[in-house]
Amino acid sequence: MNSTMVIALAGMLGLALLGASGRRARARAHDLGDWTVGGRSFSTLTSWFLQAGEFFTTFSFLGFAGLAFSGGVAAVYALGYLALGLIPMYFLAPRFWKLGRDHGYVTQADFFTERFRSPLLGKVVAVVGAVFLLPYLQLQITGLGVIVQLATGSHSGAQLSMVLATALTAAFVLLAGIRGIARAAYAKDVLMVGALVLLLVAVPLGVSGGFGGLFSGIQHTRPELLTLRQDGLDATWFCCAMLISSIGTGFNTMPHLWPALLSARSGRALQKNYVWLPLYQIALAIPIVIGFAGALVLPRGTAPNDALLTMAGHALPGWLVGVVAVAAAGAAMVPSAAIVMGISSLVSHNLLPRGLGGRARLRANHATVLVAAGLALLLGLTRPDLLANLLLLTFGGLAQLAPATLAGLRAEVRLGAAPALLGIVTGVAVLGWLTFGGVDLGSVDAGLVALVPNIAVTWAAHLLLRQPAPLPDPAAEPATSRP
Amino acid sequence: MNRALGYAVAAVPAVAFFATPFLPFVDTTRLWFGLPAVLVWGVVWTLGTTAALAVTERLGTHRDEQEGTTA
């Protein structure tokens, strides 16, 4: 076992121990609400780290560098969608938070159940959320394996780290719930920003001409990477990818992001964070720069997702690659913890029978954590491509909740549960058909297209099913109108 | 009035991001400060999002939203 591997494994253990240290006293540890939303008492700073921590995933490390490696400035869509997603949330988050506090929401499905007065709609949203989050969880675990394999060069070490990281993540989530995620997020965010700055300095130094030579080299050898006029990565793709992703984040359609929102002390604490969070997202430009360096230096046949850590391996000594691997592993573990919490709370809180007692529900919740994490790990190790198709639906599928979510935010919800349900089901079905039915949409996003029939069906069903306004009662007319 | 102005200010970064591929001086192979123009534009408007939301905050839009009476 080399030094890189030792540092990577020790770092993962350290992150998990930090997460587990967030465990509360025994009495509070048996409360699902406290486990999931931390008594709605988190400060602005804690909320900041929770929210920021969930934006940076393995995809931020590997995917954005990979997209820049193969598609150049197309990767800038990530800066756009993350910043744009925060704008609607600046206005909407206090409303979500206030509804959550007033009605005791623990999950996204609670919002649908309460706002539309429909347990059925809540259950459907819970199923949709849990099913679409599972491949996202597997993506994090598989990404962690890729990170460790690239950093250490060991396939067996990668598998060991996937098992270890999944077990450690499940353990600290079970022990400490959202408080544990918040503590791990502090360390992960500091590590991650440190690692990215280190890479920003070290990687361009390894390129002929340094930082200045990097992009002039690209300008001469791969100028197509500097524009949005590439096959499949054109203006339409850029705008569609940015729009569908910002709808997903901007209208709070991802179930695993709800606990971080609901756990805040106040709506204002969230709102203040949304003002400053875009500054943090500028760090995402660093993997993009590293991806460009890879495009200049690495062979064209290199797997895009390998670009960042391969460049790190060229530029840094083994022990520093280990530190980068710990930061990248944190970018898998913290979002994994939030995702597994999102799945388990949807199942235990919204899908199990109402009559279940508090302790039994918490036990079922914890069992779901183990089953979901175990299933994602098993599929990641044995059938890594099995859920890949479902992952294609995750973002576009969850975005289908956006129209009903917006309708549910009104003080008086005029949209009925049936039209909302019909719209969601239509959107998801059309998305499935567009994705797997061989329909060629060019570079237009299928999730965006599916939103059109979703909204049309919702609107049509609303008009057809709405209750007619009661006729005026002549006896109730004011006396002054009578002769 | 402040509320409408707050929404308008917050919409500016959105317009800028979606305009990226349609502005010839941005979607170009030329470099700005030694970096791809699209990347610099993206970073500037990420900063611009914070600036726009800070202005919205100063306009006091949050006072209406905090009441939670409307979406």
Chai-1 contact restraints between the chains, C-beta under 6 A:
chainA,res_idxA,chainB,res_idxB,connection_type,confidence,min_distance_angstrom,max_distance_angstrom,comment,restraint_id
A,V73,B,P36,contact,1.0,0.0,6.0,A-B,restraint_1
A,V73,B,V38,contact,1.0,0.0,6.0,A-B,restraint_2
A,V73,B,L39,contact,1.0,0.0,6.0,A-B,restraint_3
A,V76,B,V38,contact,1.0,0.0,6.0,A-B,restraint_4
A,V76,B,L39,contact,1.0,0.0,6.0,A-B,restraint_5
A,V76,B,G42,contact,1.0,0.0,6.0,A-B,restraint_6
A,L79,B,G42,contact,1.0,0.0,6.0,A-B,restraint_7
A,L79,B,T46,contact,1.0,0.0,6.0,A-B,restraint_8
A,G80,B,F17,contact,1.0,0.0,6.0,A-B,restraint_9
A,A83,B,T46,contact,1.0,0.0,6.0,A-B,restraint_10
A,A83,B,T49,contact,1.0,0.0,6.0,A-B,restraint_11
A,L84,B,A14,contact,1.0,0.0,6.0,A-B,restraint_12
A,L84,B,F17,contact,1.0,0.0,6.0,A-B,restraint_13
A,I87,B,A10,contact,1.0,0.0,6.0,A-B,restraint_14
A,Y90,B,L53,contact,1.0,0.0,6.0,A-B,restraint_15
A,F91,B,E65,contact,1.0,0.0,6.0,A-B,restraint_16
A,P94,B,E65,contact,1.0,0.0,6.0,A-B,restraint_17
A,P94,B,Q66,contact,1.0,0.0,6.0,A-B,restraint_18
A,R95,B,G68,contact,1.0,0.0,6.0,A-B,restraint_19
A,R95,B,A71,contact,1.0,0.0,6.0,A-B,restraint_20
A,K98,B,G68,contact,1.0,0.0,6.0,A-B,restraint_21
A,G212,B,G34,contact,1.0,0.0,6.0,A-B,restraint_22
A,F215,B,L31,contact,1.0,0.0,6.0,A-B,restraint_23
A,F215,B,G34,contact,1.0,0.0,6.0,A-B,restraint_24
A,F215,B,L35,contact,1.0,0.0,6.0,A-B,restraint_25
A,P223,B,T29,contact,1.0,0.0,6.0,A-B,restraint_26
A,L226,B,T29,contact,1.0,0.0,6.0,A-B,restraint_27
A,L226,B,P36,contact,1.0,0.0,6.0,A-B,restraint_28
A,T227,B,D27,contact,1.0,0.0,6.0,A-B,restraint_29
A,L228,B,P21,contact,1.0,0.0,6.0,A-B,restraint_30
A,L228,B,D27,contact,1.0,0.0,6.0,A-B,restraint_31
A,A235,B,P21,contact,1.0,0.0,6.0,A-B,restraint_32
A,F238,B,P21,contact,1.0,0.0,6.0,A-B,restraint_33
A,C239,B,F18,contact,1.0,0.0,6.0,A-B,restraint_34
A,G267,B,Q66,contact,1.0,0.0,6.0,A-B,restraint_35
A,Q271,B,H62,contact,1.0,0.0,6.0,A-B,restraint_36
A,V275,B,L53,contact,1.0,0.0,6.0,A-B,restraint_37
A,V275,B,A54,contact,1.0,0.0,6.0,A-B,restraint_38
A,V275,B,E57,contact,1.0,0.0,6.0,A-B,restraint_39
A,P278,B,T46,contact,1.0,0.0,6.0,A-B,restraint_40
A,P278,B,T49,contact,1.0,0.0,6.0,A-B,restraint_41
A,P278,B,T50,contact,1.0,0.0,6.0,A-B,restraint_42
A,L279,B,T50,contact,1.0,0.0,6.0,A-B,restraint_43
A,Q281,B,T46,contact,1.0,0.0,6.0,A-B,restraint_44
A,I282,B,V43,contact,1.0,0.0,6.0,A-B,restraint_45
A,I282,B,T46,contact,1.0,0.0,6.0,A-B,restraint_46
A,A285,B,V43,contact,1.0,0.0,6.0,A-B,restraint_47
A,L409,B,A71,contact,1.0,0.0,6.0,A-B,restraint_48
A,R410,B,A71,contact,1.0,0.0,6.0,A-B,restraint_49
A,A411,B,T69,contact,1.0,0.0,6.0,A-B,restraint_50
